[in-house]
């Protein structure tokens, strides 16, 4: 739609490995690794509640427009890709220094940074591998399933916990669908919120049960068999009588299967400049979405991310330590994760192993594909 060749999707592999929440030491963010100024130039809003550089759709649109502008400036897609990596100023200086407007001539004359000299060939190589998968014995790749969702318009803050309750998924799943959200609520004013596919009707019905001003913190809960009002209140840290009052319970209380409103009080977020009480919520902490695997436990995951079991339970509203395979957990960790395998069986990595070995596009590659191309470190270019 923006007039950019589809093959340039492989810039995402070189920039971030298709990770929506990738961040670089140079403060570039998102799949397309926009720095703050360039992101704002192309309409990506950034504030303490939202960073649209992390939104795959909006960032892709912005990147396509940026690439189209670079092509209009330099007249060749190779130079547009180079400009995306080292910045248009870097390419312009190479033109002025050499008198040429040819990428390969720049490489021969050493007029570009080393990373940019490798950047364009890397992207071209990945495109060639994808278009000739059978010839390179890569035709057994299994593409990941598309992410299906509905989009609804919100007009005021709604807690992500309430959104998750209203759509019968975890908060981690809602955050996975909306990686641009930095806080635990939607922002004030209009916002396009993604929810699970075909959940719009249920969402609207559940949200209608909560007063507008209470939606940032109140929750909805489906009563389980043999679950008491006291147990429900304890899991949300509220008083049983407050739940009874809000839901107009009679003498018998809620019945199994009934959905009830939980009046969770709003807790003002700690200011970013205030000292953090726990390492996992410091300014340097990163939000990670972790899918539970066979053999995982809360203790093992906590050890892997250097947090506590209690913090994992608080962030994911868990009332017990039981997990299920495939369950998504939100983890706020300020330290790099420890390999699960290393916790049990420490090994010495191969000398030439690469931490950022790329996949071919958004497909899940087999072990023999990971050496196909050497990636550029995320976000080290001048975008």
N, C-alpha and C positions, 0 to 999 in steps of 0.2 A: 504493500500500500504506500510506502514511503519511497519507492523507486530504488531499493537496495537489493542486490543479488542475495538470494537465500543462502548461498554458500558462506556468506559472512556470519552466519550463526556460529561458526567455529571460533570466532573471536571469544565467545563465551567460554569455550573450553580452555583457551589460552589465558583468559582473564581470571576465571574463578572455578573452572571445573563444573559449571552449571549449579553452583551453590548460591541460593538467593541471599544468604546472610554472610557471605564471604567478606572479610575485612582485611585490609593490608596495613603494613607498618606505616605507609604514607597516607593513611586515613581515607583511602578509597573504599567504597562499600558496594555491596550488591553483586548480582551476577555479572553486570557490565562494568563494575569497578569505577563508578563515578566518584570523583572528588567533590567536595561540597559545592564549590563555585561553579563547576561545569554542570553539576546536577541542577542547580538553581537556574542556570542559563537556559536549560531545556525543560523547565517547568516542574522539576521534582521537588516537592515541598519537604522541608526538613525542620522539625522542631522537637521539643522534648517528648511529644506524644507519637509522632509519625515521622518516618524517614522513607520517602517514596523511592529512594535509590534501592531499597530492599524489595520493592514490589516488582515481581517478574514482568508483568504486563506493561506497567508504566515505564519501567526502566528500559525495556526492549524498544518501546516506541521512541523514547528519548534517544537511545543509542542509534536507532535507524536514522533519525533526523540528523543527528550529529555526523554520522558517516556520509549521508547525502550532502551535507554542507561541506565536508572535507573533500568529497569528490568534485563538487562545484568549484572549490578553491584550487585544487591541484590537477584535475582533469584525468586522474587514473586511480583505479581502485587499489593498486599496490601502494600508492602514495597516501590514499585515504586511510588504509590500514596502518601504515607507518605513523601517520599523524594521530591516529587514535591512541597509539602506544606512547609516543614520545611528545605528543602535543603538536599542534599545527606550527608553532614557532620553531620547533626542532627541524621539521621538514623544510620550512621556508629558509632557515639558515643554511641547510644543506644545498638548496637550490642556489642561493647567493654565493656560497663558497665554491661550488663546482661549476656553475654555469649550466648545469643539466637539470632536467625534471624527470629523471629516470631512476627508479628504485634500485635496480641492479647496478647502475653506475655508482650510486651512492655507496653501495656495499663494497664494490671494488676499490673505491677511493677512501674507505673508512670514514665517510662523512656522517654516519649515524651512530648512535650509541650501540654497543654490542648487543644489548637485549633486543633493540629494534631490528637489527640486522638478522637476528634469528626468528623474530616474531612473525613476519610475513611468510617465510618458508614453512614454519610450523603450521600455520593455518591452511596454507595450500596443501601441505602433506596430508592433513587430516581430512580435507575435502576429497582428495584423490583416493585415500583409503576407503572412505565411505562409499564413493561412487563405484569402486572396484573391489567390493568386499570379498566376492568369491575368489578373485585372482589372488588376493592376499590371505585367503583361508580365514576370513573373519565373518563368514556368512552364518555363523551359529550364534551371533549376538541376539539377545532377547530384549526388545525394547521395554522400558518401564511403562506401566499402564498410565493412561492420561488421568489427570486429577479432575474429577467432575465436581462441580459446585454450582450453587445458585448465588446470585448477587442481589443484595437488598440495599436500599438507601436508608441510613439512619440519620437522625436530625439532632440528636443530643447524645450525651454519654450513656453508654450501656456497658455494664461490667461483662468481661469475657466469661466469667463464671456463669452468669445468667444466660449468656448466649449459648454456652455449652450445655447447660441444663435444658434449655428450650429446644435443643436439637439432638439431645441424647448422645453427645459425644464428649470427649475430654477437652479441657481447656487447651492442652497441648495441640490437639487436632485443629482447634479454631486458630491458634497462633500459627500453625503450619500453613493454613489456608491464607492467613493474613500476615505475612512476615514483616510488613512495613509498620505494624503496630508496635510501639516501644513500651507502652504502659499496659495496665490490666483492664483498661476500658477503651471503648471507641472514643474518638475525639469529639469535642463540642462542634456543633454545626454539621452540615451534610457530609456523609462518608459512605463510600461504596464498600459494604462489608460482605465478604464471602462466607457462605455457610454450606453445609453438606447438601448435595443434590436432592431435590424433592422434599426439602425440609421447611420450605418457606411458610406453608400453611400452618404447620405445627408451631413454628417459631412465632408467628404473629399471634396465634391463640395464647401461647404461654406468656409472651411479653405483655399482652393485654391484662393479665392477672396482677401485674405489678405497677403501682403508681409511677408516673413519669419521673418524679423527683427521686424515687428510691431505686431506680434501675442501675445506677453505678455500683451498688453494693448488695442489694437484696438478691436472694437466690430462689430457685424452684427445686423441689425435691419430690421424687416419687417414692412413696412409702413401700418398704419391702415386707415380706411375710415375717411376722413375729417381731417387727421393729417397733419400739416404743417411742413415745414422744420425748422421754428423757434421753434416750439414745440419739435421736435425731438432733436434739438441742445440743448435746455434748459434741457431736461431730462438727457442728458449725459454730461452737463456742457462743451460744446464745442461751437465754432462759426459756424453759418450756412454756411458762405462762405467756411470754411474748409471742411465741408461735401460735398458741391457742387463741390469743386475743386477735391477732391479724387475720386468722383463718376462721374465726367465729365458731370454734369447736364447741360441741355440746359436752355432755358428760362422758361420752365414749371415745372421743378423740378421733384421729384419722384412721381410715380403713386401709388394708393392704392394696396397693395399686393406685391409691389416690395421690394426686399431685398437690403439694402444699407449698405455700409461700413462706420463705425463711427470712425474717427481718434482720439481716446481718448489718450491724452498724458500719457506716463509712469510716475508713481509717485513712487519715491524711498521709500521703506518701512522704517518706523522709526526703528532705531536700538533698540535692546532689552534693552540696557543699558541706553537709553535716557529716561528722565521723560515722562510719558504718559500724553497726554492732557486730556484724558477721562478715567474714571474708567474702562470702558468696554474693553479697549485695553491694560491694564497693563499686566505685565508678568504673573500674577496669573490668568488671565482670561481664561475661558474654553469655547470651541466652543460647542454649543448645536444646534441640529436640531429639530425644533419644528413644529409639524403638526397642522395647524389651525383647530379648532373645532367650532361647532355651538355656536354662542353667543360671539365668540372672537372678539376683536378689537385690533388695534395696540396699543392703549392706555392701554388696560388691559394687553396685553402681555408685554409691556414695564414695567408696574408696577410690574408684576410678577417677571421679571428678573432684576429689579432695573437698567434699562437703560432708554434712552429717545426714543421717537417716531422717532426723526430725525436720531438717530443711527440705528434703525431698518430699516428705509428707505434707508439709505446709504449702509448698509451691504447687503441688498437684492435688490438694484437698483430699488426701488419702487418710482414711480412718483406721487402716490396718497396714500391715507390711506385705499383704498378698499381692502378687502381680500376675498378669496373663501375657502370654507371648503375643507380640504385636502391639501391646499397649504403648502409647506415646507419653513420655514424661518430659516435663520442662525442667531444665537444670541451669542454674545461674552459677557459673564457675569462673574464677579469675585466674585459674592455673590451667595449663594444657593437660588434657586427659591422660591418664596412665593406661596403657594397653591392657585390656582384660586378660589377654593371653600372658602378658608379662607379669601380671599379678600372681598367676599360678605357675607359669613356666618361663622365667626370664630367659631371653635369648639375645645374642648379639646380632644386630641387623647386618645384612650384607653391606660391604663397603660402598657399593654403587647404588644402593636402594634410593629411590626418590620418594619424598613425602607427598609430592603432588602429582603422581603419575596420572595422566589424563585418561578419561573414557572417551570413546568416540561418540560425540554428541550426547544426548540424554539417555543413551542406552547403557545397560549394565554389562560391562565387558568381562570376558573370560580372562583367566590368568595369562594367557599367551598374547593378549592384545595390549597389555599395559606398557610394553616396551616399544610400542609402535611410534610414539612421538614423545619427545622430552618437553615438558610444559614450561612456560614462563611463570615465574612466581606471581601469585595473584596481585594485581593492582600496582605493580612497580612501574607502570608506564606513566604517561603524562596526561591521561584522560581527565 
